[in-house]
Amino acid sequence: MELWQKMIRDSIHTVDQLVEKFNLDKKVAQKLDKFFQARINPYYLSLIRYPGDPIWLQCVPDESELNDIDAPEDPLGEDSMSPVPNITHRYPDRVLFLTTSQCGMYCRFCTRKRKVGNSSKISMKELDSAFKYIEEHPEIRDVILSGGDPLMLTDVMLEKILQRLRTIPHIEIIRIGSKMPCVLPHRITPKLAKMLKKYHPIYLNTHFNHPWEITSESKRACELLVDAGIPVGNQCVLMRGVNDNPDTIKELFRKLLAMRVRPYYLYQADLTKGANHFRTPIKVGLEIMDKLRGHMSGLAIPHFVIDAPGGGGKIPLLPQYVLHQDDEKIILRNYNYETFVYPDVKPEEFRCDLQSNGKEDILKIELPVLVGEP
């Protein structure tokens, strides 16, 4: 048994453990366990500094979860876009491929509570129908392995999936969505990195939400992946009491860049059953984005998105930089709230003529000659 597997086995997950470790009322703990089970591995537990801190909030069950019984179980409409088990096909050229129901730590804000932890909802027995669907749809170029967490699979099982995908000619890239670099970095081993390297191009998106999650162990895990040629991006969820202020987000993103992880998305928290106490006003996210642009490297600026309810996909939001626009000009403001006028080009100023050569129409656009151009 590998170290990471032993840590999974030693995780806090029973009602009695919740009562003993976190002083929960037993009846409340029983209700929470029935609603969405807990799993807190020893490594992630060690990151808690005090009760109610940003790490605690993400992993320790709380009675407030039981107040959200009317919120949707499937906020992103994934089940309605699942043509076969284990596959969600929302966008034209890519699919989400659910490979396991298990995670290294069960996040209390999870949007897939209806399936995570339940092997009957995401079953390994359904993989063949998923592969067949991908094979029969040549428009699919990009497969995102998710779950649960794909890195809960053994190296052998994960490699079988990657091998099968690489036999499908139209699959160009494979992405892995895994929180293991953050919640259980011991899972990322030289052996795993070496195996993944055989199936390039492989990308991995992970999930750090707070600077305290960046440790020597998580740094080592991310470096192993990047050194194997696997670009690593981060998908962060904006959450009340966890990271809903610019200083926390700045520190997080700077530390991510220092270990070669690119901030990719900052998510507005979804309308998820049991997790609405984490939601912040949208203006909080916009204000944070406003404090990032111009104040830190562009490499550290993610897309702030809302994953539209009902399956509408990710919709980016930006602070208001355009103050006025007409046919002649656009008035902008920068990160320092200075105003600038930029003259626009009028449509009639384009000289664009169609000339016929007797066989076909050619679009001729007259462009200015650059100084020094031969």
N, C-alpha and C positions, 0 to 999 in steps of 0.2 A: 504494500500500500504506500503510495506517495504521500509526501507531507501534506499537500493540499487536500487530498482525500481524507486524511486523518482529521484535518481541521474542520472539514464538513461534518464528519461523524461526531466531532466534539462540540458542535454548535448548540447554542441555546435554542430550543424549539418547543419545549413542553409547557403546559400551563403551570406546573409546579415550579419550573425554572424561572418563568416570568414573575411569579409571585415572590420567589426567593431573591432574585437578582435586582428586581426593579420595584419591589413593594407594591405591586398591583393588587387590587382587590380580587380575590379568587373568582367571584362571579363575573366580574368585568373581564378578567383574563380568559375565562371560558367562552364568553361571548365573542371576544376579539379573535380567539383561536378558531372558532367556528366560522367567523367572517373571513379572515385571511390569516393563515398560519404565520408564525414567526420563524425566522432562521437568522441567527447572528453568530457568525463564526468567531473564534477566539481572536483572530487578527483584527477584525473590524471592531469588535468589542473593546480592544485595547486602545482604540483611538478616542473613546469617550473620555472627556476631561471632567465633566460635571453633569449632574442630572439636568436634562432639558437643553443641553448644548446642541450645536448644529449636527453633530454625528448622532447623538441620542435621538433627535427628532426624526432622522431618516430611517432608523432601524427598530426602535422600541415601540411596540403597540401602544396606542393612546385611546382613551375612552371617547375622544372627540371623533374618532373614525366611525363610531356607531351612530352619529348624528346625520350622516350622509346617505341614509338608506334610499332616498328618492333620486339620487344622482345616477347617471347611466353606467351600466356595467361595461358597455362597449362604446366608449365615447368617440372613437375614431371610425366607427362603422366597419371594422375589419371583417367581422363575420359575414356581412352582406357582400363583401368583395372576395370571398373565398370560394373559388370554383371547385376546388378539391381540398380534402383535409391537408392541413399544414402549409397551405399556400394562400397568401393575400396578394391579389393583383390589382393594385390601385392605379399605378402609373403605366403608360403604354409600354415602356421598354425595360421594366424591371419588376421583380417580384420579391416579396418577403417570404422566406422559407423557414418555418418554425421547426426546429430540430429536436428540442427537448423542453420539458416543462420545468426543469430544475434550474435554480440559481445558487450562486455562492453566498448570497445574502438577499433576503426578501425585503425590498424597499417598501416602506409604508405608503408611498405615493404611486405605486405601480398602476399603470393603466391596463394591465392584462391580468388583474386579479382573478378573473373568471376562469383563467386557464393555468396560470403559473402555480406550480406545486401539485397539479393534478395530472398524472400520467395518462388518464383516460381522455383528457382534452387535447393534449399534444402527444401523440403516440408515435413511437418509432416504427410501429407496424404499418403506418400510413406513408412511409417514405417513398415506396415504389410509385404510388399514384402521383405524388408530387414530382418525382423525376420525369414521369411520363408526360405530365402536363407541360413541364418546361421544354421537353424534347419536341412536343407537338406545336409549340408556339415560337417560331423563329424570330419574332419581333423582340423577344426577351434577350437582352444583351448583358444584363446586370442582375446577379442574384445576391440578396442580402440574407445571410444566415443569422437567425435570431431565435427567440424562444420565449421564456426561459433564456438560458445563456448557453450558446454552443460550446463554450469552453468547459462546461460541465461534462461533456463527453470525453471519453478517453482519447488519447492520441490516435489509437487504432481506429476507433469508430469515426472520429472526425476525418481522418484521412480517407476512409472509404467513401464518405460523402463528397469530399473534394475530388477524388479520383473520378467518381461517377460524373460529377459536373463537368470536369475537364474532357470528358468524351463527347460532350455536346458541342458541335462546331460553332454555333452562334453565340455561346456564352463568352463574353469578352473579359469581364471582370467579376471577381467574387469579393464580397464584403462580409466581414464578420462583425456583428454587434455584440460586444462583451463588456461587462462591468468588472471582470476579473482583475484587470490591472489596478483597479481602484480598491475593490472590496476583498480580494484574495490574490494578491500579486504573486504568491508562491506558485500559482498555477502556471505562470509563464516561465518555462524552463528552456535551457538551450536546446534540448531535444525537440520540444514543441516548435520553437522558432525555426530550427533546421528543417523540420517536416513541412511547415507552412511555406517555406521558401521555394519548395519544389513546384508549387502550384500558382506561381505568379502569373498575372498581376493579382495580388491579394491586398486588400485594404482592411484596416480595422478601426472601427469607431468605438470609443470607450466612453466612460460616464463619471467624471469627477464633478462634484458640486460645491466643494469647499476646500480652501487651502490646507486644512488639517489632514485631508486625505492624501496629500502629497508627502510621501515619506521616502526614506532611503530604499525601502522595499518596492514601492510603486515606481520609483525612478528607475531602479534596476530592471523592472519588468518592461517598462516602456522602451528602455534603451535596447533590450534584447530584441524586441520586435522591430524597432527602427533599424538597428544594425543588420537585421535580416532582410532589409529592403522593403519592409511593410510600412507604408505611411499610416500614421495614427492620428485620428481626429478625435475631438471631444464634443459630446453632446450634453450640455448642462441644462438642468431645469431650474427656473427661477422659483424660489420657494420662500414663503414668509417664515422669518425666524432662522433661516438657514443661510441665505446668501442675498437677501433683498436690499443690498446697499452697494454703491459703486466701489467703495474701498475693498470690500471682500471679493467682489468680482475681479477687480484689477489685480489683486494679489494672486488670485487663483490663475488667471490667464497668463500672467507673467511667469509664474512657476511652471505652468504647462509648457510654455514656449521654451523655457530653459531646459526641459527634458525632451524637447523635440516633438511635442504633441500640439497640434494646431487646433485652437478653438474653432469649432465648426458651426454648431448651433447653440443659441440660448433660447430655450423653449419657454413660452408662457405655459404655466401648469395647466394640464387638461382638466376638463370637467369630469372628474373620475369619482366613482362611488368610494366613499371612505377617505377621500383626500382633498376635499374642497377647503379644509382649514389651512392648506398650504398655499392656496391661490392668493396672488397679489393683484392690485389694480393694474391694468395694462400700462397706465402712465408711469408706473414704477420702472417697468422694463425699458420704456422709451427714455426715461431720465437717465437710467444707467448707461444705455447705448450712447446718449449724448455726452456722458462723461468719459467715454472710452475713445471715441473718434478724435484724433488730433492730440490726445494726451498719452497715447501709447502706440506702439508699432501697429501698423495696419495688419500685420500677421496675427495680431491678437484680437482682431475684431471679428466676432462671429456674425452669423445671420440671426437676428431676433425674429422668431417665427411663432405664429399660432398654427397648430395643427387643427384645421377646421373641423368642427363637430360633424359627424355623419359621413366622414370620408372625403372631405373636400381637398385634402392635401395640405402641405405646408405653405403658409402665406406669410411672406416677409413684411415686417413693419420697420419703418425708419422714423427718426425724429424729423421735424419739419425744417428742411434746409432751403426750400424754395419759398421765397416770400411773395414773389409776384412774377407773372409770365404773360407776355403778349407777343404779337407778331414781330416786334422789333428787338426785344431784350428779355432777359431773365434776371431777376434780382435774387441774389443768394446771400446766405450768411454762413460763416465758417464756424469751426469749433470754438473760436474765441468770441463769438457773437459779433464779429465785424461784418459789415455789409458790402457786397460787391455787385457791380452791374456788368453783365456779360452780354455783348451784342449778339443777337441771333442772326442767322442767315435766312433771308426771305426766300420762299419757294421759287419765286420768279427769277432769282439770281442764279439758280442752277441752269447751266446750259446743257441740255440733254436732248439730243436729236436722234431720231431713228433714221438710219440710212439703209437703203436696200441695195444689195449687190446682185440682185437678179435671182438669187437662189434662196437667201434667208435674210431675216431682219437682224441687224447688229445694233446693239445699244452702244452709242458713242458718247462718252462723258469727257468733257474737256477739263483737265486738271491743271493747276498752276505748275510751272516748271521749277524744281527746287534748285537753289544755288549750288553749282558744282556738279549738277547732273549732266552726264555726257549726252 
